[in-house]
Amino acid sequence: MPGRARQLGRLARRQAPRYAAAVVALGLAVLFSYGVPLVSGAVIDVVLRGAVGSSPVARLVARPAPRALLTESLWPAGLALVALTAAAGACGWLRGRLAAEAAEELARDVRQRLHDHLQALPQAWHDRADSGDVVQRCTSDVETVRTFLAEQVVEIGHATLLLVAAVPLLVALDARLAAAGVALLPVIVTFAAVFFRRVQQRFRAADEAEGDMTTTLQENLAGIRVVRAFGRRDFEQERFGERAAAFRDRMFRLIRLLGAYWPLSDLLCFAQVGLVLVAGGELVRRGEITIGTLYSALVMVGLLVFPVRQLGRVLTESGKALVALDRIGDLLDVPEERDPEEPVSADRPWRGRLVLDGVRFAHGDGTPVLDGVSLAVEPGQTLAVVGPPGSGKSTLVHLLLRFSDDYEGDVAIDGVELRRLRRRSARSIVASVLQEPFLWSKTVRENLAVARPGAREEELVDAARAACVHDNIVGFPQGYDTLVGERGVTLSGGQRQRMAIARALLSDAPVLVLDDALSAVDSRTEAAIRQALLRRRGRRTTIVIAHRLSTLAWADRIAVLEEGRVVEQGSHDELLRRDGAYRRLWELQARETARAEGGTA
């Protein structure tokens, strides 16, 4: 945890001037606040006794106003009290504003750092991460830290300065009153500290339960169509109810602990004030102190003891903040993707010659996916990759996109191993359409322009025409300015795929990868897209992955993968002449197609 505090300190360094000014304002507010009971006590003694008390503080307070003036009129004292109260309030307001501004800026910096950090984390981490928990760390936990910095830190500083200022002032009034005034403070602080430890544990449990509940809700919303299609509403309601009940139960445990603190802390605080009243009353009875001195001491102890009593609540929030800070820190501690120390410059004309040499790759659990894959694709050629599910086709795409660098062998473009390039440079060379195309909740135009922000209108239209989606777009209510829903939910699956193809074509990268990118389009549209790609043949190197072999017959070469190995390579006609895996797949799909057409007829 101290490491987390240092990490927070580094983040807060930019806000040090604001926090320093807030500390100055807080100190002035405390001094002005203590001025009120001191002035009031001096006035009480002058009115009742005709003289101020004998303590140095009482004589110092009464010095600016002649004694005769105080006995004849209370207006000066009243104005002084108003001025002190107004000054304390103004300084308190300034303190709050400065602390709030610093906390907001710091929270913005933390959110930005978390977002940037998430963008740089390995794809393997994202595949394993619980998205609901990650969202909670970036929102709810950051808000908890912001509240702590804007409010609780100020209250801790307030209570500390009240105590630091009160002790010498009480001693100056009367050392015996000072001893009585702080007698129970160690008990109050110890009680708050013990309470803080227990609350911290229960808050962590509640926070984790909230993360589970958030994840369940997010999954349910993301898959709402599947839930409805399979009649799973009752099951999902029950599942969410279980998560919500677990969160409620843990919050109840936390609330019960909080509920026990307040009455016990009230008892201790009033006992402290009562102790001063009893001890001071006895000193007044014996004539050793004045009533004004007792009044000043009582008010000062009251000003002190209740903020100290609030330390229980403040430390509770501190416990929440430390847990939240720990969760944020755990996320920031995940190692980011690293670029090579001396990367090869990508500022060169790329032809798109792709070579895979002895590539081996395994998942984190050691399960092999690729086993000695070697392929070579000349610039402008089209390579189709086929194979049964789990043969490693999509893994090849992931390696080309630098989603993972934990492979053996070489993956090179134009003789440059991809791991020698910066990731951003490597990914700018390869345009891709993945199995699950993603669209932002923006306009069609903005979604396409992601590939090339400065693209002209005719370039957007040309790419959309090549992907056979232009006619659909112009049929939308606002054409290219139509807003698509989150993840493109307002579009059909085929429209999403074709827009993703148009976006990849617009990028004009030297290597184009289509990972089962035509699975959601009908045969007629597939043929039109294939013709558009044929017209562009030679402009870029193309890797096509598909399950329908009819989609791949036009490729220059076809590679067949089985269990992570290349078992066949050649053109469509060459592979059909062999008695191999490709021919068996082709004949199997031909029989299924004939059977389907016969059944339809």
ZAMARGU-4260 file (C-alpha; in steps of 0.2 Angstrom, whole numbers, plus 5000, padded with zeros to 4 digits):
<rodrens>
0) 5000/5000/5000 | 5014/5013/5003 | 5019/5010/4985 | 5001/5015/4980 | 5003/5031/4990
5) 5019/5035/4982 | 5011/5032/4965 | 4997/5043/4969 | 5009/5056/4975 | 5018/5056/4958
10) 5001/5058/4950 | 4997/5073/4961 | 5013/5082/4958 | 5006/5093/4945 | 4992/5098/4957
15) 5005/5103/4971 | 5002/5122/4969 | 4983/5120/4971 | 4985/5108/4986 | 4998/5120/4994
20) 4986/5135/4992 | 4972/5124/5000 | 4983/5120/5015 | 4987/5139/5018 | 4968/5143/5016
25) 4964/5128/5028 | 4977/5135/5041 | 4969/5152/5041 | 4952/5145/5042 | 4957/5136/5058
30) 4965/5151/5066 | 4950/5162/5062 | 4938/5148/5069 | 4948/5148/5086 | 4947/5167/5086
35) 4928/5166/5089 | 4928/5157/5106 | 4943/5167/5112 | 4935/5184/5108 | 4919/5178/5116
40) 4927/5172/5132 | 4936/5189/5134 | 4920/5198/5131 | 4911/5187/5144 | 4924/5191/5157
45) 4924/5209/5154 | 4905/5210/5155 | 4904/5199/5171 | 4919/5204/5180 | 4924/5221/5172
50) 4941/5213/5168 | 4948/5201/5156 | 4955/5184/5162 | 4973/5182/5168 | 4978/5170/5154
55) 4990/5177/5141 | 4978/5172/5127 | 4964/5182/5136 | 4975/5198/5138 | 4981/5196/5120
60) 4963/5195/5113 | 4957/5210/5123 | 4972/5221/5119 | 4965/5229/5103 | 4949/5236/5112
65) 4950/5247/5127 | 4941/5239/5142 | 4930/5254/5144 | 4924/5252/5126 | 4920/5233/5129
70) 4910/5237/5145 | 4900/5251/5138 | 4896/5243/5121 | 4896/5225/5114 | 4896/5231/5096
75) 4914/5230/5093 | 4915/5213/5099 | 4900/5208/5089 | 4908/5215/5073 | 4924/5206/5077
80) 4915/5189/5079 | 4906/5192/5062 | 4922/5197/5054 | 4931/5181/5061 | 4917/5170/5056
85) 4916/5177/5038 | 4935/5176/5036 | 4934/5158/5042 | 4920/5154/5030 | 4929/5163/5016
90) 4945/5153/5019 | 4935/5137/5021 | 4926/5140/5004 | 4943/5144/4995 | 4950/5128/5003
95) 4936/5117/4996 | 4937/5125/4979 | 4955/5123/4977 | 4955/5105/4984 | 4940/5100/4972
100) 4949/5108/4957 | 4965/5098/4961 | 4955/5082/4963 | 4945/5084/4947 | 4961/5087/4937
105) 4970/5073/4945 | 4955/5061/4942 | 4955/5066/4924 | 4973/5062/4923 | 4971/5045/4931
110) 4956/5041/4919 | 4967/5046/4904 | 4982/5036/4910 | 4971/5021/4913 | 4963/5023/4895
115) 4980/5025/4887 | 4987/5010/4897 | 4973/4999/4892 | 4976/5003/4874 | 4994/4997/4876
120) 4991/4981/4885 | 4993/4964/4876 | 4979/4957/4867 | 4981/4941/4877 | 4977/4951/4893
125) 4961/4958/4885 | 4955/4941/4880 | 4956/4935/4898 | 4951/4951/4907 | 4934/4954/4915
130) 4927/4969/4905 | 4914/4974/4919 | 4928/4974/4932 | 4939/4984/4921 | 4926/4997/4918
135) 4922/4998/4936 | 4941/5001/4940 | 4941/5015/4927 | 4925/5024/4933 | 4919/5019/4950
140) 4936/5017/4958 | 4943/5033/4950 | 4927/5042/4957 | 4931/5035/4974 | 4949/5041/4974
145) 4943/5058/4967 | 4930/5060/4982 | 4944/5055/4994 | 4956/5069/4987 | 4942/5082/4986
150) 4934/5079/5003 | 4942/5067/5015 | 4960/5073/5013 | 4954/5090/5017 | 4944/5084/5032
155) 4960/5074/5038 | 4970/5090/5036 | 4956/5100/5045 | 4956/5089/5060 | 4975/5088/5061
160) 4977/5107/5061 | 4963/5109/5074 | 4972/5098/5085 | 4989/5106/5082 | 4982/5123/5085
165) 4971/5119/5100 | 4984/5111/5111 | 4995/5127/5113 | 4980/5138/5114 | 4972/5127/5128
170) 4989/5126/5137 | 4990/5145/5136 | 4972/5146/5143 | 4976/5134/5157 | 4987/5118/5157
175) 4974/5108/5167 | 4960/5112/5155 | 4972/5107/5141 | 4975/5090/5149 | 4957/5087/5152
180) 4953/5093/5134 | 4964/5080/5125 | 4962/5066/5138 | 4951/5055/5128 | 4957/5060/5110
185) 4969/5045/5110 | 4955/5033/5114 | 4944/5041/5100 | 4958/5040/5087 | 4962/5022/5092
190) 4944/5017/5090 | 4943/5025/5073 | 4959/5017/5067 | 4953/4999/5073 | 4936/5003/5065
195) 4945/5008/5049 | 4954/4992/5047 | 4938/4982/5048 | 4929/4993/5036 | 4943/4992/5023
200) 4941/4973/5023 | 4922/4974/5021 | 4923/4987/5008 | 4935/4977/4997 | 4922/4962/4998
205) 4908/4974/4993 | 4918/4982/4979 | 4922/4965/4971 | 4904/4960/4973 | 4899/4976/4963
210) 4911/4971/4950 | 4903/4954/4947 | 4886/4962/4947 | 4892/4975/4934 | 4900/4962/4923
215) 4884/4952/4923 | 4874/4967/4918 | 4886/4971/4904 | 4886/4954/4897 | 4867/4954/4898
220) 4865/4970/4888 | 4878/4965/4876 | 4870/4949/4872 | 4852/4955/4874 | 4847/4948/4857
225) 4854/4930/4861 | 4845/4931/4878 | 4828/4934/4869 | 4831/4922/4855 | 4834/4908/4867
230) 4821/4912/4879 | 4834/4915/4893 | 4826/4930/4901 | 4821/4921/4917 | 4838/4913/4919
235) 4847/4930/4916 | 4835/4938/4929 | 4839/4925/4941 | 4858/4926/4938 | 4858/4945/4940
240) 4847/4944/4955 | 4860/4932/4963 | 4874/4945/4960 | 4864/4959/4966 | 4859/4950/4982
245) 4877/4946/4985 | 4882/4964/4983 | 4867/4969/4994 | 4872/4957/5008 | 4890/4963/5008
250) 4884/4981/5008 | 4873/4977/5023 | 4888/4970/5033 | 4897/4986/5029 | 4882/4997/5034
255) 4880/4988/5050 | 4898/4991/5055 | 4896/5009/5051 | 4880/5010/5061 | 4889/5004/5076
260) 4902/5017/5075 | 4892/5033/5076 | 4883/5030/5093 | 4899/5024/5101 | 4909/5039/5094
265) 4896/5051/5100 | 4897/5044/5118 | 4916/5046/5117 | 4915/5064/5111 | 4902/5070/5123
270) 4912/5061/5137 | 4927/5072/5132 | 4917/5088/5132 | 4909/5083/5149 | 4926/5080/5156
275) 4931/5097/5152 | 4915/5104/5159 | 4917/5095/5175 | 4936/5099/5177 | 4933/5117/5172
280) 4918/5120/5183 | 4928/5114/5198 | 4942/5127/5193 | 4929/5141/5191 | 4921/5136/5208
285) 4938/5138/5216 | 4942/5154/5208 | 4957/5148/5198 | 4950/5152/5181 | 4936/5163/5174
290) 4920/5158/5166 | 4926/5166/5150 | 4941/5155/5150 | 4930/5140/5153 | 4918/5145/5139
295) 4933/5147/5127 | 4940/5130/5132 | 4923/5121/5130 | 4920/5129/5113 | 4938/5125/5107
300) 4936/5107/5113 | 4919/5106/5104 | 4927/5112/5088 | 4941/5100/5090 | 4933/5084/5096
305) 4919/5082/5083 | 4930/5084/5068 | 4941/5071/5076 | 4926/5060/5079 | 4922/5062/5060
310) 4939/5053/5057 | 4929/5037/5059 | 4919/5042/5043 | 4934/5050/5035 | 4945/5034/5038
315) 4931/5024/5031 | 4931/5033/5015 | 4950/5032/5016 | 4949/5014/5017 | 4938/5014/5002
320) 4950/5025/4993 | 4965/5014/4997 | 4956/4999/4991 | 4951/5008/4975 | 4968/5015/4973
325) 4975/4997/4975 | 4963/4991/4961 | 4968/5005/4950 | 4987/5001/4954 | 4985/4983/4950
330) 4978/4988/4933 | 4992/5000/4930 | 5005/4987/4935 | 5000/4975/4920 | 5015/4976/4908
335) 5012/4985/4892 | 5017/4980/4875 | 5035/4985/4871 | 5042/4991/4855 | 5060/4986/4851
340) 5073/4998/4858 | 5080/5001/4840 | 5065/4999/4829 | 5067/4998/4810 | 5060/5014/4801
345) 5043/5011/4792 | 5046/5026/4781 | 5049/5017/4765 | 5039/5010/4751 | 5031/4993/4755
350) 5028/4981/4741 | 5020/4968/4752 | 5030/4952/4751 | 5025/4941/4765 | 5036/4927/4772
355) 5032/4915/4787 | 5047/4904/4791 | 5045/4890/4803 | 5032/4899/4814 | 5027/4890/4830
360) 5015/4897/4842 | 5006/4890/4858 | 4993/4897/4870 | 4998/4902/4888 | 4993/4885/4894
365) 5006/4877/4882 | 4993/4871/4869 | 5001/4871/4852 | 4992/4881/4838 | 5005/4883/4824
370) 5019/4870/4822 | 5032/4875/4809 | 5021/4885/4797 | 5031/4892/4782 | 5023/4902/4768
375) 5028/4915/4755 | 5017/4927/4746 | 5024/4938/4732 | 5018/4956/4731 | 5001/4958/4724
380) 4997/4939/4725 | 4982/4932/4734 | 4984/4918/4746 | 4969/4908/4753 | 4970/4899/4769
385) 4958/4885/4773 | 4957/4871/4786 | 4945/4864/4799 | 4941/4874/4814 | 4955/4876/4827
390) 4968/4873/4813 | 4977/4890/4817 | 4970/4901/4803 | 4964/4915/4814 | 4980/4914/4824
395) 4990/4918/4808 | 4980/4934/4806 | 4983/4938/4824 | 5002/4936/4822 | 5002/4947/4806
400) 4993/4961/4817 | 5006/4959/4831 | 4992/4954/4843 | 5006/4942/4850 | 5025/4942/4848
405) 5027/4926/4858 | 5031/4915/4843 | 5046/4906/4836 | 5052/4908/4819 | 5050/4924/4808
410) 5035/4933/4801 | 5042/4946/4788 | 5036/4959/4776 | 5048/4964/4763 | 5062/4956/4772
415) 5058/4965/4789 | 5053/4954/4804 | 5037/4962/4811 | 5044/4962/4828 | 5058/4974/4823
420) 5045/4987/4819 | 5035/4998/4831 | 5017/4990/4833 | 5009/5005/4826 | 5020/5004/4811
425) 5017/4985/4808 | 4998/4987/4810 | 4998/5002/4797 | 5005/4990/4784 | 4992/4977/4787
430) 4973/4981/4784 | 4961/4968/4791 | 4943/4963/4792 | 4941/4951/4807 | 4928/4938/4810
435) 4918/4950/4821 | 4918/4967/4813 | 4917/4981/4825 | 4909/4998/4821 | 4908/5013/4832
440) 4893/5022/4837 | 4896/5036/4825 | 4891/5040/4807 | 4895/5029/4792 | 4907/5042/4786
445) 4916/5042/4802 | 4917/5023/4803 | 4925/5022/4786 | 4937/5037/4788 | 4945/5028/4803
450) 4956/5019/4791 | 4961/5036/4783 | 4955/5051/4791 | 4960/5063/4777 | 4951/5053/4763
455) 4941/5062/4750 | 4923/5059/4747 | 4926/5050/4731 | 4938/5038/4739 | 4925/5034/4752
460) 4912/5031/4739 | 4924/5020/4728 | 4929/5009/4743 | 4910/5007/4748 | 4906/5002/4730
465) 4920/4989/4729 | 4913/4982/4745 | 4895/4982/4738 | 4888/4993/4752 | 4887/5010/4743
470) 4869/5007/4738 | 4864/5002/4755 | 4872/5018/4762 | 4863/5030/4751 | 4847/5021/4755
475) 4850/5026/4774 | 4840/5041/4780 | 4855/5052/4780 | 4866/5043/4768 | 4884/5043/4774
480) 4880/5054/4788 | 4868/5041/4796 | 4872/5037/4814 | 4875/5018/4817 | 4871/5011/4834
485) 4883/5004/4846 | 4894/4991/4838 | 4883/4994/4822 | 4868/4986/4830 | 4856/4995/4818
490) 4864/4986/4803 | 4863/4969/4797 | 4877/4957/4799 | 4881/4957/4780 | 4881/4977/4780
495) 4893/4977/4795 | 4905/4965/4786 | 4904/4975/4770 | 4907/4991/4779 | 4922/4983/4787
500) 4928/4978/4770 | 4926/4995/4763 | 4936/5002/4778 | 4950/4990/4775 | 4950/4994/4756
505) 4951/5013/4760 | 4966/5011/4771 | 4976/5006/4755 | 4989/4996/4765 | 5001/4985/4756
510) 4994/4969/4764 | 4975/4965/4766 | 4969/4951/4777 | 4951/4945/4776 | 4947/4933/4790
515) 4931/4925/4786 | 4925/4942/4780 | 4911/4936/4768 | 4902/4924/4780 | 4887/4935/4782
520) 4884/4940/4764 | 4874/4931/4751 | 4881/4922/4736 | 4877/4936/4724 | 4885/4949/4735
525) 4900/4938/4738 | 4902/4936/4719 | 4902/4955/4717 | 4914/4958/4731 | 4925/4945/4723
530) 4925/4953/4706 | 4929/4970/4714 | 4944/4962/4723 | 4949/4954/4706 | 4949/4971/4698
535) 4961/4977/4712 | 4972/4962/4710 | 4990/4967/4710 | 4988/4982/4720 | 4991/4973/4737
540) 4995/4957/4744 | 4979/4948/4750 | 4977/4934/4763 | 4959/4927/4762 | 4952/4915/4775
545) 4935/4907/4772 | 4925/4891/4775 | 4916/4891/4759 | 4929/4885/4746 | 4920/4892/4732
550) 4925/4909/4739 | 4943/4905/4737 | 4945/4897/4720 | 4950/4913/4712 | 4966/4915/4723
555) 4983/4913/4716 | 4988/4900/4729 | 4979/4890/4742 | 4987/4884/4758 | 4978/4870/4768
560) 4981/4870/4787 | 4978/4855/4798 | 4983/4854/4817 | 4994/4869/4815 | 5003/4863/4800
565) 5003/4867/4781 | 4998/4850/4773 | 4995/4856/4755 | 4999/4872/4744 | 4995/4876/4726
570) 4982/4883/4715 | 4963/4878/4715 | 4966/4867/4700 | 4982/4859/4706 | 4975/4854/4723
575) 4959/4847/4715 | 4970/4835/4704 | 4978/4829/4720 | 4970/4816/4732 | 4972/4827/4747
580) 4964/4837/4761 | 4958/4851/4749 | 4950/4839/4737 | 4941/4830/4751 | 4934/4847/4758
585) 4929/4852/4741 | 4919/4836/4737 | 4911/4837/4754 | 4905/4855/4752 | 4899/4851/4734
590) 4889/4836/4740 | 4881/4847/4754 | 4877/4861/4742 | 4869/4848/4730 | 4859/4841/4744
595) 4853/4858/4750 | 4848/4863/4732 | 4839/4846/4730 | 4830/4849/4746 | 4825/4866/4741
600) 4819/4860/4724
</rodrens>
